[in-house]
Amino acid sequence: QVQLVESGGGLVQPGGSLRLSCAASGSIVSINAMGWYRQAPGKQRELVARIFSDGRTNYVGSVSGRFTISRDNAKNTVYLQMNSLKPEDTAVYYCNAEGVRSITLRLDDYWGQGTQVTVSS
């Protein structure tokens, strides 16, 4: 049906940059919002950034000014440009798609499998 495929995670030095990508595939008519959540060991999963189909965005305060979320609606793909990375950004980052309508007109939410981001010297 619908799958989310994430890419772009890896190991970077503090102050470095990464660009995460997440592509939704399947018989998709529309997606209300796509975003990124992260979960560090021993911590709760938190919203990092989210972008709606009309361009509105949300960011967690700790990444404001450093991360930028963008979306290509035609490709059902969301990106997260992460600059000035800090060790505290280390986590598994999960792609999320909310309000996904398929050609069957069913509405569902989907999660990716997660991609590891490690910021370390």
Secondary structure, DSSP 8 states (H G I E B T S, - for coil): --EEEEE--EEE-TT--EEEEEEEESSEEEEEEEEEEEE-TTS--EEEEEEETTS-EEE-GGGTTTEEEEEEGGGTEEEEEE-S--GGG-EEEEEEEEEEEETT--EEEEE---EEEEE--
